[in-house]
Amino acid sequence: MPHEDAKQRLIARLRRVEGQVRGIQQMVEDDRYCIDILTQLRSAVAAMERIEEIVMRTHLQTCVATAMRSGDSAEQNGKIDEVMMILSRFRR
């Protein structure tokens, strides 16, 4: 888990995305132009992808790095398997 200040920045990003999604919902309710809705959707998706990158980087810098320094091959292999599994889920 990230340090407290990084955690708070992550929460702030998530709240901004939450606001974006509420705005998109309002656009749909208001029958706004589809292209405008799509533009806002792409913006929200891009923001979520950035959050995803931050969480992954944090995991690699903390949990995975700790496992690699541990000298415990089972722990190291477990973290490698975990990262490989999540990367395979990210493929489109």
PDB file of N, CA, C and O in Angstrom:
ATOM      1  N   MET A   1       0.847  -1.187   0.000  1.00  0.00           N
ATOM      2  CA  MET A   1       0.000   0.000   0.000  1.00  0.00           C
ATOM      3  C   MET A   1       0.891   1.248   0.000  1.00  0.00           C
ATOM      4  O   MET A   1       1.929   1.271   0.662  1.00  0.00           O
ATOM      5  N   PRO A   2       0.493   2.264  -0.726  1.00  0.00           N
ATOM      6  CA  PRO A   2       1.312   3.480  -0.810  1.00  0.00           C
ATOM      7  C   PRO A   2       1.388   4.210   0.538  1.00  0.00           C
ATOM      8  O   PRO A   2       0.549   4.001   1.414  1.00  0.00           O
ATOM      9  N   HIS A   3       2.395   5.061   0.688  1.00  0.00           N
ATOM     10  CA  HIS A   3       2.496   5.901   1.870  1.00  0.00           C
ATOM     11  C   HIS A   3       1.265   6.787   1.944  1.00  0.00           C
ATOM     12  O   HIS A   3       0.547   6.954   0.958  1.00  0.00           O
ATOM     13  N   GLU A   4       1.028   7.348   3.105  1.00  0.00           N
ATOM     14  CA  GLU A   4      -0.211   8.103   3.345  1.00  0.00           C
ATOM     15  C   GLU A   4      -0.405   9.256   2.365  1.00  0.00           C
ATOM     16  O   GLU A   4      -1.517   9.454   1.876  1.00  0.00           O
ATOM     17  N   ASP A   5       0.645  10.024   2.062  1.00  0.00           N
ATOM     18  CA  ASP A   5       0.489  11.146   1.132  1.00  0.00           C
ATOM     19  C   ASP A   5       0.171  10.654  -0.273  1.00  0.00           C
ATOM     20  O   ASP A   5      -0.659  11.244  -0.964  1.00  0.00           O
ATOM     21  N   ALA A   6       0.828   9.575  -0.701  1.00  0.00           N
ATOM     22  CA  ALA A   6       0.537   9.004  -2.025  1.00  0.00           C
ATOM     23  C   ALA A   6      -0.873   8.435  -2.054  1.00  0.00           C
ATOM     24  O   ALA A   6      -1.581   8.544  -3.054  1.00  0.00           O
ATOM     25  N   LYS A   7      -1.264   7.832  -0.954  1.00  0.00           N
ATOM     26  CA  LYS A   7      -2.619   7.278  -0.852  1.00  0.00           C
ATOM     27  C   LYS A   7      -3.660   8.391  -0.992  1.00  0.00           C
ATOM     28  O   LYS A   7      -4.662   8.223  -1.687  1.00  0.00           O
ATOM     29  N   GLN A   8      -3.425   9.511  -0.342  1.00  0.00           N
ATOM     30  CA  GLN A   8      -4.377  10.629  -0.419  1.00  0.00           C
ATOM     31  C   GLN A   8      -4.449  11.207  -1.838  1.00  0.00           C
ATOM     32  O   GLN A   8      -5.524  11.591  -2.300  1.00  0.00           O
ATOM     33  N   ARG A   9      -3.308  11.266  -2.522  1.00  0.00           N
ATOM     34  CA  ARG A   9      -3.310  11.739  -3.916  1.00  0.00           C
ATOM     35  C   ARG A   9      -4.091  10.777  -4.811  1.00  0.00           C
ATOM     36  O   ARG A   9      -4.814  11.202  -5.712  1.00  0.00           O
ATOM     37  N   LEU A  10      -3.936   9.479  -4.552  1.00  0.00           N
ATOM     38  CA  LEU A  10      -4.669   8.468  -5.313  1.00  0.00           C
ATOM     39  C   LEU A  10      -6.173   8.598  -5.073  1.00  0.00           C
ATOM     40  O   LEU A  10      -6.965   8.522  -6.012  1.00  0.00           O
ATOM     41  N   ILE A  11      -6.555   8.792  -3.832  1.00  0.00           N
ATOM     42  CA  ILE A  11      -7.975   8.977  -3.504  1.00  0.00           C
ATOM     43  C   ILE A  11      -8.516  10.222  -4.184  1.00  0.00           C
ATOM     44  O   ILE A  11      -9.644  10.214  -4.677  1.00  0.00           O
ATOM     45  N   ALA A  12      -7.735  11.290  -4.217  1.00  0.00           N
ATOM     46  CA  ALA A  12      -8.177  12.519  -4.884  1.00  0.00           C
ATOM     47  C   ALA A  12      -8.408  12.273  -6.376  1.00  0.00           C
ATOM     48  O   ALA A  12      -9.377  12.772  -6.946  1.00  0.00           O
ATOM     49  N   ARG A  13      -7.524  11.509  -7.002  1.00  0.00           N
ATOM     50  CA  ARG A  13      -7.705  11.173  -8.420  1.00  0.00           C
ATOM     51  C   ARG A  13      -8.986  10.365  -8.627  1.00  0.00           C
ATOM     52  O   ARG A  13      -9.751  10.613  -9.559  1.00  0.00           O
ATOM     53  N   LEU A  14      -9.200   9.406  -7.749  1.00  0.00           N
ATOM     54  CA  LEU A  14     -10.407   8.575  -7.859  1.00  0.00           C
ATOM     55  C   LEU A  14     -11.674   9.413  -7.679  1.00  0.00           C
ATOM     56  O   LEU A  14     -12.677   9.177  -8.353  1.00  0.00           O
ATOM     57  N   ARG A  15     -11.630  10.369  -6.790  1.00  0.00           N
ATOM     58  CA  ARG A  15     -12.795  11.248  -6.595  1.00  0.00           C
ATOM     59  C   ARG A  15     -13.051  12.115  -7.825  1.00  0.00           C
ATOM     60  O   ARG A  15     -14.201  12.382  -8.176  1.00  0.00           O
ATOM     61  N   ARG A  16     -11.968  12.555  -8.480  1.00  0.00           N
ATOM     62  CA  ARG A  16     -12.150  13.333  -9.714  1.00  0.00           C
ATOM     63  C   ARG A  16     -12.825  12.477 -10.783  1.00  0.00           C
ATOM     64  O   ARG A  16     -13.721  12.940 -11.489  1.00  0.00           O
ATOM     65  N   VAL A  17     -12.383  11.223 -10.892  1.00  0.00           N
ATOM     66  CA  VAL A  17     -12.996  10.320 -11.873  1.00  0.00           C
ATOM     67  C   VAL A  17     -14.466  10.080 -11.514  1.00  0.00           C
ATOM     68  O   VAL A  17     -15.335  10.043 -12.386  1.00  0.00           O
ATOM     69  N   GLU A  18     -14.720   9.921 -10.235  1.00  0.00           N
ATOM     70  CA  GLU A  18     -16.100   9.738  -9.784  1.00  0.00           C
ATOM     71  C   GLU A  18     -16.962  10.927 -10.231  1.00  0.00           C
ATOM     72  O   GLU A  18     -18.088  10.742 -10.693  1.00  0.00           O
ATOM     73  N   GLY A  19     -16.433  12.129 -10.090  1.00  0.00           N
ATOM     74  CA  GLY A  19     -17.147  13.321 -10.544  1.00  0.00           C
ATOM     75  C   GLY A  19     -17.336  13.322 -12.055  1.00  0.00           C
ATOM     76  O   GLY A  19     -18.391  13.715 -12.553  1.00  0.00           O
ATOM     77  N   GLN A  20     -16.311  12.883 -12.783  1.00  0.00           N
ATOM     78  CA  GLN A  20     -16.429  12.792 -14.242  1.00  0.00           C
ATOM     79  C   GLN A  20     -17.559  11.840 -14.624  1.00  0.00           C
ATOM     80  O   GLN A  20     -18.359  12.139 -15.509  1.00  0.00           O
ATOM     81  N   VAL A  21     -17.617  10.699 -13.954  1.00  0.00           N
ATOM     82  CA  VAL A  21     -18.635   9.698 -14.281  1.00  0.00           C
ATOM     83  C   VAL A  21     -20.028  10.240 -13.958  1.00  0.00           C
ATOM     84  O   VAL A  21     -20.973  10.019 -14.715  1.00  0.00           O
ATOM     85  N   ARG A  22     -20.153  10.940 -12.848  1.00  0.00           N
ATOM     86  CA  ARG A  22     -21.456  11.554 -12.540  1.00  0.00           C
ATOM     87  C   ARG A  22     -21.833  12.573 -13.613  1.00  0.00           C
ATOM     88  O   ARG A  22     -22.995  12.676 -14.007  1.00  0.00           O
ATOM     89  N   GLY A  23     -20.836  13.321 -14.077  1.00  0.00           N
ATOM     90  CA  GLY A  23     -21.099  14.289 -15.151  1.00  0.00           C
ATOM     91  C   GLY A  23     -21.543  13.605 -16.434  1.00  0.00           C
ATOM     92  O   GLY A  23     -22.430  14.100 -17.130  1.00  0.00           O
ATOM     93  N   ILE A  24     -20.938  12.482 -16.747  1.00  0.00           N
ATOM     94  CA  ILE A  24     -21.325  11.720 -17.942  1.00  0.00           C
ATOM     95  C   ILE A  24     -22.748  11.197 -17.778  1.00  0.00           C
ATOM     96  O   ILE A  24     -23.540  11.241 -18.720  1.00  0.00           O
ATOM     97  N   GLN A  25     -23.068  10.710 -16.602  1.00  0.00           N
ATOM     98  CA  GLN A  25     -24.431  10.235 -16.343  1.00  0.00           C
ATOM     99  C   GLN A  25     -25.431  11.364 -16.582  1.00  0.00           C
ATOM    100  O   GLN A  25     -26.485  11.158 -17.183  1.00  0.00           O
ATOM    101  N   GLN A  26     -25.087  12.546 -16.109  1.00  0.00           N
ATOM    102  CA  GLN A  26     -25.974  13.697 -16.301  1.00  0.00           C
ATOM    103  C   GLN A  26     -26.105  14.031 -17.785  1.00  0.00           C
ATOM    104  O   GLN A  26     -27.185  14.389 -18.254  1.00  0.00           O
ATOM    105  N   MET A  27     -24.999  13.914 -18.520  1.00  0.00           N
ATOM    106  CA  MET A  27     -25.049  14.166 -19.962  1.00  0.00           C
ATOM    107  C   MET A  27     -26.013  13.196 -20.648  1.00  0.00           C
ATOM    108  O   MET A  27     -26.781  13.592 -21.525  1.00  0.00           O
ATOM    109  N   VAL A  28     -25.968  11.937 -20.246  1.00  0.00           N
ATOM    110  CA  VAL A  28     -26.877  10.932 -20.827  1.00  0.00           C
ATOM    111  C   VAL A  28     -28.316  11.282 -20.469  1.00  0.00           C
ATOM    112  O   VAL A  28     -29.200  11.260 -21.325  1.00  0.00           O
ATOM    113  N   GLU A  29     -28.546  11.608 -19.190  1.00  0.00           N
ATOM    114  CA  GLU A  29     -29.899  11.970 -18.757  1.00  0.00           C
ATOM    115  C   GLU A  29     -30.415  13.188 -19.517  1.00  0.00           C
ATOM    116  O   GLU A  29     -31.611  13.289 -19.790  1.00  0.00           O
ATOM    117  N   ASP A  30     -29.521  14.110 -19.858  1.00  0.00           N
ATOM    118  CA  ASP A  30     -29.897  15.337 -20.565  1.00  0.00           C
ATOM    119  C   ASP A  30     -29.938  15.172 -22.079  1.00  0.00           C
ATOM    120  O   ASP A  30     -30.139  16.142 -22.809  1.00  0.00           O
ATOM    121  N   ASP A  31     -29.747  13.927 -22.552  1.00  0.00           N
ATOM    122  CA  ASP A  31     -29.738  13.643 -23.994  1.00  0.00           C
ATOM    123  C   ASP A  31     -28.723  14.488 -24.756  1.00  0.00           C
ATOM    124  O   ASP A  31     -29.018  15.013 -25.829  1.00  0.00           O
ATOM    125  N   ARG A  32     -27.529  14.612 -24.191  1.00  0.00           N
ATOM    126  CA  ARG A  32     -26.476  15.375 -24.850  1.00  0.00           C
ATOM    127  C   ARG A  32     -25.991  14.636 -26.093  1.00  0.00           C
ATOM    128  O   ARG A  32     -26.238  13.441 -26.256  1.00  0.00           O
ATOM    129  N   TYR A  33     -25.314  15.348 -26.948  1.00  0.00           N
ATOM    130  CA  TYR A  33     -24.806  14.824 -28.211  1.00  0.00           C
ATOM    131  C   TYR A  33     -23.843  13.659 -27.940  1.00  0.00           C
ATOM    132  O   TYR A  33     -22.956  13.756 -27.091  1.00  0.00           O
ATOM    133  N   CYS A  34     -24.033  12.570 -28.667  1.00  0.00           N
ATOM    134  CA  CYS A  34     -23.269  11.339 -28.442  1.00  0.00           C
ATOM    135  C   CYS A  34     -21.759  11.554 -28.487  1.00  0.00           C
ATOM    136  O   CYS A  34     -21.028  10.987 -27.674  1.00  0.00           O
ATOM    137  N   ILE A  35     -21.294  12.357 -29.415  1.00  0.00           N
ATOM    138  CA  ILE A  35     -19.849  12.594 -29.540  1.00  0.00           C
ATOM    139  C   ILE A  35     -19.316  13.295 -28.299  1.00  0.00           C
ATOM    140  O   ILE A  35     -18.201  13.012 -27.862  1.00  0.00           O
ATOM    141  N   ASP A  36     -20.092  14.198 -27.730  1.00  0.00           N
ATOM    142  CA  ASP A  36     -19.673  14.860 -26.493  1.00  0.00           C
ATOM    143  C   ASP A  36     -19.577  13.849 -25.349  1.00  0.00           C
ATOM    144  O   ASP A  36     -18.649  13.900 -24.542  1.00  0.00           O
ATOM    145  N   ILE A  37     -20.538  12.937 -25.288  1.00  0.00           N
ATOM    146  CA  ILE A  37     -20.519  11.893 -24.260  1.00  0.00           C
ATOM    147  C   ILE A  37     -19.305  10.990 -24.460  1.00  0.00           C
ATOM    148  O   ILE A  37     -18.596  10.668 -23.506  1.00  0.00           O
ATOM    149  N   LEU A  38     -19.072  10.585 -25.703  1.00  0.00           N
ATOM    150  CA  LEU A  38     -17.914   9.728 -25.992  1.00  0.00           C
ATOM    151  C   LEU A  38     -16.602  10.412 -25.618  1.00  0.00           C
ATOM    152  O   LEU A  38     -15.689   9.767 -25.104  1.00  0.00           O
ATOM    153  N   THR A  39     -16.508  11.692 -25.870  1.00  0.00           N
ATOM    154  CA  THR A  39     -15.301  12.446 -25.523  1.00  0.00           C
ATOM    155  C   THR A  39     -15.076  12.419 -24.018  1.00  0.00           C
ATOM    156  O   THR A  39     -13.950  12.220 -23.561  1.00  0.00           O
ATOM    157  N   GLN A  40     -16.124  12.615 -23.256  1.00  0.00           N
ATOM    158  CA  GLN A  40     -16.005  12.590 -21.803  1.00  0.00           C
ATOM    159  C   GLN A  40     -15.711  11.182 -21.287  1.00  0.00           C
ATOM    160  O   GLN A  40     -14.959  11.014 -20.327  1.00  0.00           O
ATOM    161  N   LEU A  41     -16.306  10.168 -21.927  1.00  0.00           N
ATOM    162  CA  LEU A  41     -16.004   8.787 -21.554  1.00  0.00           C
ATOM    163  C   LEU A  41     -14.525   8.481 -21.745  1.00  0.00           C
ATOM    164  O   LEU A  41     -13.897   7.875 -20.877  1.00  0.00           O
ATOM    165  N   ARG A  42     -13.962   8.900 -22.884  1.00  0.00           N
ATOM    166  CA  ARG A  42     -12.548   8.653 -23.167  1.00  0.00           C
ATOM    167  C   ARG A  42     -11.676   9.323 -22.121  1.00  0.00           C
ATOM    168  O   ARG A  42     -10.663   8.763 -21.700  1.00  0.00           O
ATOM    169  N   SER A  43     -12.065  10.518 -21.700  1.00  0.00           N
ATOM    170  CA  SER A  43     -11.317  11.236 -20.680  1.00  0.00           C
ATOM    171  C   SER A  43     -11.334  10.474 -19.350  1.00  0.00           C
ATOM    172  O   SER A  43     -10.306  10.371 -18.680  1.00  0.00           O
ATOM    173  N   ALA A  44     -12.488   9.946 -18.972  1.00  0.00           N
ATOM    174  CA  ALA A  44     -12.605   9.182 -17.727  1.00  0.00           C
ATOM    175  C   ALA A  44     -11.795   7.887 -17.809  1.00  0.00           C
ATOM    176  O   ALA A  44     -11.135   7.502 -16.843  1.00  0.00           O
ATOM    177  N   VAL A  45     -11.846   7.226 -18.945  1.00  0.00           N
ATOM    178  CA  VAL A  45     -11.079   5.985 -19.131  1.00  0.00           C
ATOM    179  C   VAL A  45      -9.578   6.279 -19.031  1.00  0.00           C
ATOM    180  O   VAL A  45      -8.841   5.532 -18.388  1.00  0.00           O
ATOM    181  N   ALA A  46      -9.136   7.348 -19.654  1.00  0.00           N
ATOM    182  CA  ALA A  46      -7.716   7.723 -19.602  1.00  0.00           C
ATOM    183  C   ALA A  46      -7.288   8.016 -18.162  1.00  0.00           C
ATOM    184  O   ALA A  46      -6.189   7.646 -17.751  1.00  0.00           O
ATOM    185  N   ALA A  47      -8.150   8.673 -17.407  1.00  0.00           N
ATOM    186  CA  ALA A  47      -7.834   8.965 -16.005  1.00  0.00           C
ATOM    187  C   ALA A  47      -7.736   7.675 -15.198  1.00  0.00           C
ATOM    188  O   ALA A  47      -6.854   7.546 -14.348  1.00  0.00           O
ATOM    189  N   MET A  48      -8.623   6.727 -15.451  1.00  0.00           N
ATOM    190  CA  MET A  48      -8.570   5.444 -14.759  1.00  0.00           C
ATOM    191  C   MET A  48      -7.322   4.663 -15.141  1.00  0.00           C
ATOM    192  O   MET A  48      -6.722   4.000 -14.295  1.00  0.00           O
ATOM    193  N   GLU A  49      -6.931   4.735 -16.399  1.00  0.00           N
ATOM    194  CA  GLU A  49      -5.718   4.047 -16.834  1.00  0.00           C
ATOM    195  C   GLU A  49      -4.494   4.627 -16.135  1.00  0.00           C
ATOM    196  O   GLU A  49      -3.572   3.889 -15.787  1.00  0.00           O
ATOM    197  N   ARG A  50      -4.475   5.923 -15.929  1.00  0.00           N
ATOM    198  CA  ARG A  50      -3.357   6.558 -15.222  1.00  0.00           C
ATOM    199  C   ARG A  50      -3.322   6.088 -13.764  1.00  0.00           C
ATOM    200  O   ARG A  50      -2.250   5.818 -13.222  1.00  0.00           O
ATOM    201  N   ILE A  51      -4.477   5.993 -13.143  1.00  0.00           N
ATOM    202  CA  ILE A  51      -4.555   5.497 -11.771  1.00  0.00           C
ATOM    203  C   ILE A  51      -4.045   4.057 -11.714  1.00  0.00           C
ATOM    204  O   ILE A  51      -3.313   3.680 -10.800  1.00  0.00           O
ATOM    205  N   GLU A  52      -4.441   3.274 -12.693  1.00  0.00           N
ATOM    206  CA  GLU A  52      -3.986   1.887 -12.794  1.00  0.00           C
ATOM    207  C   GLU A  52      -2.455   1.828 -12.844  1.00  0.00           C
ATOM    208  O   GLU A  52      -1.838   1.012 -12.159  1.00  0.00           O
ATOM    209  N   GLU A  53      -1.853   2.690 -13.651  1.00  0.00           N
ATOM    210  CA  GLU A  53      -0.393   2.736 -13.763  1.00  0.00           C
ATOM    211  C   GLU A  53       0.256   3.094 -12.431  1.00  0.00           C
ATOM    212  O   GLU A  53       1.274   2.513 -12.056  1.00  0.00           O
ATOM    213  N   ILE A  54      -0.323   4.036 -11.727  1.00  0.00           N
ATOM    214  CA  ILE A  54       0.230   4.463 -10.442  1.00  0.00           C
ATOM    215  C   ILE A  54       0.181   3.314  -9.431  1.00  0.00           C
ATOM    216  O   ILE A  54       1.148   3.072  -8.708  1.00  0.00           O
ATOM    217  N   VAL A  55      -0.948   2.614  -9.389  1.00  0.00           N
ATOM    218  CA  VAL A  55      -1.081   1.498  -8.452  1.00  0.00           C
ATOM    219  C   VAL A  55      -0.099   0.385  -8.810  1.00  0.00           C
ATOM    220  O   VAL A  55       0.521  -0.202  -7.923  1.00  0.00           O
ATOM    221  N   MET A  56       0.046   0.093 -10.094  1.00  0.00           N
ATOM    222  CA  MET A  56       0.983  -0.952 -10.516  1.00  0.00           C
ATOM    223  C   MET A  56       2.414  -0.562 -10.165  1.00  0.00           C
ATOM    224  O   MET A  56       3.164  -1.388  -9.644  1.00  0.00           O
ATOM    225  N   ARG A  57       2.802   0.662 -10.434  1.00  0.00           N
ATOM    226  CA  ARG A  57       4.154   1.129 -10.113  1.00  0.00           C
ATOM    227  C   ARG A  57       4.401   1.015  -8.611  1.00  0.00           C
ATOM    228  O   ARG A  57       5.461   0.555  -8.185  1.00  0.00           O
ATOM    229  N   THR A  58       3.435   1.428  -7.823  1.00  0.00           N
ATOM    230  CA  THR A  58       3.563   1.344  -6.370  1.00  0.00           C
ATOM    231  C   THR A  58       3.745  -0.099  -5.932  1.00  0.00           C
ATOM    232  O   THR A  58       4.581  -0.392  -5.077  1.00  0.00           O
ATOM    233  N   HIS A  59       2.971  -0.996  -6.512  1.00  0.00           N
ATOM    234  CA  HIS A  59       3.088  -2.420  -6.173  1.00  0.00           C
ATOM    235  C   HIS A  59       4.477  -2.950  -6.520  1.00  0.00           C
ATOM    236  O   HIS A  59       5.087  -3.676  -5.735  1.00  0.00           O
ATOM    237  N   LEU A  60       4.967  -2.584  -7.694  1.00  0.00           N
ATOM    238  CA  LEU A  60       6.295  -3.035  -8.106  1.00  0.00           C
ATOM    239  C   LEU A  60       7.381  -2.468  -7.194  1.00  0.00           C
ATOM    240  O   LEU A  60       8.326  -3.174  -6.841  1.00  0.00           O
ATOM    241  N   GLN A  61       7.253  -1.203  -6.813  1.00  0.00           N
ATOM    242  CA  GLN A  61       8.269  -0.556  -5.989  1.00  0.00           C
ATOM    243  C   GLN A  61       8.237  -1.012  -4.534  1.00  0.00           C
ATOM    244  O   GLN A  61       9.231  -0.873  -3.820  1.00  0.00           O
ATOM    245  N   THR A  62       7.114  -1.550  -4.091  1.00  0.00           N
ATOM    246  CA  THR A  62       7.000  -1.943  -2.692  1.00  0.00           C
ATOM    247  C   THR A  62       6.963  -3.465  -2.565  1.00  0.00           C
ATOM    248  O   THR A  62       7.976  -4.086  -2.241  1.00  0.00           O
ATOM    249  N   CYS A  63       5.826  -4.056  -2.814  1.00  0.00           N
ATOM    250  CA  CYS A  63       5.628  -5.490  -2.583  1.00  0.00           C
ATOM    251  C   CYS A  63       6.584  -6.355  -3.406  1.00  0.00           C
ATOM    252  O   CYS A  63       7.212  -7.269  -2.871  1.00  0.00           O
ATOM    253  N   VAL A  64       6.692  -6.071  -4.683  1.00  0.00           N
ATOM    254  CA  VAL A  64       7.539  -6.899  -5.546  1.00  0.00           C
ATOM    255  C   VAL A  64       9.010  -6.678  -5.205  1.00  0.00           C
ATOM    256  O   VAL A  64       9.776  -7.639  -5.129  1.00  0.00           O
ATOM    257  N   ALA A  65       9.408  -5.444  -5.003  1.00  0.00           N
ATOM    258  CA  ALA A  65      10.807  -5.160  -4.658  1.00  0.00           C
ATOM    259  C   ALA A  65      11.182  -5.837  -3.341  1.00  0.00           C
ATOM    260  O   ALA A  65      12.278  -6.384  -3.215  1.00  0.00           O
ATOM    261  N   THR A  66      10.289  -5.805  -2.370  1.00  0.00           N
ATOM    262  CA  THR A  66      10.554  -6.460  -1.088  1.00  0.00           C
ATOM    263  C   THR A  66      10.733  -7.967  -1.278  1.00  0.00           C
ATOM    264  O   THR A  66      11.638  -8.567  -0.698  1.00  0.00           O
ATOM    265  N   ALA A  67       9.874  -8.567  -2.084  1.00  0.00           N
ATOM    266  CA  ALA A  67       9.985 -10.012  -2.349  1.00  0.00           C
ATOM    267  C   ALA A  67      11.296 -10.337  -3.044  1.00  0.00           C
ATOM    268  O   ALA A  67      11.923 -11.351  -2.736  1.00  0.00           O
ATOM    269  N   MET A  68      11.718  -9.499  -3.970  1.00  0.00           N
ATOM    270  CA  MET A  68      12.952  -9.767  -4.702  1.00  0.00           C
ATOM    271  C   MET A  68      14.169  -9.655  -3.787  1.00  0.00           C
ATOM    272  O   MET A  68      15.150 -10.375  -3.969  1.00  0.00           O
ATOM    273  N   ARG A  69      14.111  -8.761  -2.810  1.00  0.00           N
ATOM    274  CA  ARG A  69      15.226  -8.597  -1.869  1.00  0.00           C
ATOM    275  C   ARG A  69      15.217  -9.654  -0.767  1.00  0.00           C
ATOM    276  O   ARG A  69      16.215  -9.837  -0.069  1.00  0.00           O
ATOM    277  N   SER A  70      14.099 -10.344  -0.612  1.00  0.00           N
ATOM    278  CA  SER A  70      13.939 -11.270   0.511  1.00  0.00           C
ATOM    279  C   SER A  70      14.847 -12.490   0.433  1.00  0.00           C
ATOM    280  O   SER A  70      15.208 -13.061   1.463  1.00  0.00           O
ATOM    281  N   GLY A  71      15.215 -12.890  -0.768  1.00  0.00           N
ATOM    282  CA  GLY A  71      15.993 -14.108  -0.925  1.00  0.00           C
ATOM    283  C   GLY A  71      15.146 -15.369  -0.868  1.00  0.00           C
ATOM    284  O   GLY A  71      15.665 -16.475  -1.016  1.00  0.00           O
ATOM    285  N   ASP A  72      13.851 -15.210  -0.656  1.00  0.00           N
ATOM    286  CA  ASP A  72      12.920 -16.345  -0.582  1.00  0.00           C
ATOM    287  C   ASP A  72      12.398 -16.618  -1.992  1.00  0.00           C
ATOM    288  O   ASP A  72      11.577 -15.864  -2.514  1.00  0.00           O
ATOM    289  N   SER A  73      12.881 -17.701  -2.604  1.00  0.00           N
ATOM    290  CA  SER A  73      12.515 -17.975  -4.002  1.00  0.00           C
ATOM    291  C   SER A  73      11.018 -18.229  -4.172  1.00  0.00           C
ATOM    292  O   SER A  73      10.455 -17.882  -5.210  1.00  0.00           O
ATOM    293  N   ALA A  74      10.370 -18.819  -3.188  1.00  0.00           N
ATOM    294  CA  ALA A  74       8.923 -19.050  -3.289  1.00  0.00           C
ATOM    295  C   ALA A  74       8.176 -17.716  -3.317  1.00  0.00           C
ATOM    296  O   ALA A  74       7.254 -17.527  -4.111  1.00  0.00           O
ATOM    297  N   GLU A  75       8.584 -16.797  -2.444  1.00  0.00           N
ATOM    298  CA  GLU A  75       7.962 -15.469  -2.413  1.00  0.00           C
ATOM    299  C   GLU A  75       8.242 -14.716  -3.714  1.00  0.00           C
ATOM    300  O   GLU A  75       7.350 -14.073  -4.268  1.00  0.00           O
ATOM    301  N   GLN A  76       9.473 -14.799  -4.194  1.00  0.00           N
ATOM    302  CA  GLN A  76       9.837 -14.133  -5.440  1.00  0.00           C
ATOM    303  C   GLN A  76       9.019 -14.671  -6.600  1.00  0.00           C
ATOM    304  O   GLN A  76       8.455 -13.901  -7.378  1.00  0.00           O
ATOM    305  N   ASN A  77       8.953 -15.987  -6.719  1.00  0.00           N
ATOM    306  CA  ASN A  77       8.184 -16.596  -7.808  1.00  0.00           C
ATOM    307  C   ASN A  77       6.704 -16.282  -7.697  1.00  0.00           C
ATOM    308  O   ASN A  77       6.025 -16.107  -8.709  1.00  0.00           O
ATOM    309  N   GLY A  78       6.199 -16.211  -6.471  1.00  0.00           N
ATOM    310  CA  GLY A  78       4.801 -15.841  -6.276  1.00  0.00           C
ATOM    311  C   GLY A  78       4.506 -14.449  -6.794  1.00  0.00           C
ATOM    312  O   GLY A  78       3.484 -14.228  -7.443  1.00  0.00           O
ATOM    313  N   LYS A  79       5.397 -13.507  -6.512  1.00  0.00           N
ATOM    314  CA  LYS A  79       5.207 -12.129  -6.994  1.00  0.00           C
ATOM    315  C   LYS A  79       5.345 -12.056  -8.510  1.00  0.00           C
ATOM    316  O   LYS A  79       4.595 -11.329  -9.163  1.00  0.00           O
ATOM    317  N   ILE A  80       6.284 -12.793  -9.073  1.00  0.00           N
ATOM    318  CA  ILE A  80       6.419 -12.825 -10.533  1.00  0.00           C
ATOM    319  C   ILE A  80       5.138 -13.369 -11.165  1.00  0.00           C
ATOM    320  O   ILE A  80       4.632 -12.800 -12.132  1.00  0.00           O
ATOM    321  N   ASP A  81       4.615 -14.465 -10.621  1.00  0.00           N
ATOM    322  CA  ASP A  81       3.367 -15.036 -11.144  1.00  0.00           C
ATOM    323  C   ASP A  81       2.217 -14.043 -11.030  1.00  0.00           C
ATOM    324  O   ASP A  81       1.404 -13.910 -11.945  1.00  0.00           O
ATOM    325  N   GLU A  82       2.159 -13.356  -9.909  1.00  0.00           N
ATOM    326  CA  GLU A  82       1.106 -12.363  -9.678  1.00  0.00           C
ATOM    327  C   GLU A  82       1.163 -11.247 -10.725  1.00  0.00           C
ATOM    328  O   GLU A  82       0.141 -10.866 -11.295  1.00  0.00           O
ATOM    329  N   VAL A  83       2.362 -10.731 -10.967  1.00  0.00           N
ATOM    330  CA  VAL A  83       2.525  -9.653 -11.950  1.00  0.00           C
ATOM    331  C   VAL A  83       2.197 -10.154 -13.358  1.00  0.00           C
ATOM    332  O   VAL A  83       1.538  -9.453 -14.126  1.00  0.00           O
ATOM    333  N   MET A  84       2.647 -11.346 -13.694  1.00  0.00           N
ATOM    334  CA  MET A  84       2.348 -11.899 -15.019  1.00  0.00           C
ATOM    335  C   MET A  84       0.839 -12.084 -15.211  1.00  0.00           C
ATOM    336  O   MET A  84       0.311 -11.825 -16.293  1.00  0.00           O
ATOM    337  N   MET A  85       0.153 -12.531 -14.161  1.00  0.00           N
ATOM    338  CA  MET A  85      -1.292 -12.722 -14.246  1.00  0.00           C
ATOM    339  C   MET A  85      -2.014 -11.397 -14.493  1.00  0.00           C
ATOM    340  O   MET A  85      -2.907 -11.316 -15.336  1.00  0.00           O
ATOM    341  N   ILE A  86      -1.619 -10.363 -13.751  1.00  0.00           N
ATOM    342  CA  ILE A  86      -2.313  -9.085 -13.922  1.00  0.00           C
ATOM    343  C   ILE A  86      -1.982  -8.473 -15.272  1.00  0.00           C
ATOM    344  O   ILE A  86      -2.844  -7.849 -15.890  1.00  0.00           O
ATOM    345  N   LEU A  87      -0.749  -8.639 -15.745  1.00  0.00           N
ATOM    346  CA  LEU A  87      -0.408  -8.105 -17.065  1.00  0.00           C
ATOM    347  C   LEU A  87      -1.214  -8.811 -18.165  1.00  0.00           C
ATOM    348  O   LEU A  87      -1.614  -8.177 -19.142  1.00  0.00           O
ATOM    349  N   SER A  88      -1.450 -10.100 -18.012  1.00  0.00           N
ATOM    350  CA  SER A  88      -2.250 -10.810 -19.019  1.00  0.00           C
ATOM    351  C   SER A  88      -3.699 -10.319 -18.996  1.00  0.00           C
ATOM    352  O   SER A  88      -4.365 -10.336 -20.031  1.00  0.00           O
ATOM    353  N   ARG A  89      -4.190  -9.892 -17.861  1.00  0.00           N
ATOM    354  CA  ARG A  89      -5.554  -9.331 -17.789  1.00  0.00           C
ATOM    355  C   ARG A  89      -5.631  -7.969 -18.464  1.00  0.00           C
ATOM    356  O   ARG A  89      -6.680  -7.591 -18.987  1.00  0.00           O
ATOM    357  N   PHE A  90      -4.519  -7.225 -18.454  1.00  0.00           N
ATOM    358  CA  PHE A  90      -4.513  -5.874 -19.024  1.00  0.00           C
ATOM    359  C   PHE A  90      -4.514  -5.884 -20.539  1.00  0.00           C
ATOM    360  O   PHE A  90      -4.883  -4.890 -21.164  1.00  0.00           O
ATOM    361  N   ARG A  91      -4.105  -6.995 -21.141  1.00  0.00           N
ATOM    362  CA  ARG A  91      -4.067  -7.031 -22.614  1.00  0.00           C
ATOM    363  C   ARG A  91      -5.455  -6.904 -23.175  1.00  0.00           C
ATOM    364  O   ARG A  91      -6.421  -7.447 -22.637  1.00  0.00           O
ATOM    365  N   ARG A  92      -5.536  -6.182 -24.260  1.00  0.00           N
ATOM    366  CA  ARG A  92      -6.856  -5.984 -24.884  1.00  0.00           C
ATOM    367  C   ARG A  92      -6.997  -6.858 -26.076  1.00  0.00           C
ATOM    368  O   ARG A  92      -8.035  -6.837 -26.737  1.00  0.00           O
TER     369      ARG A  92
END
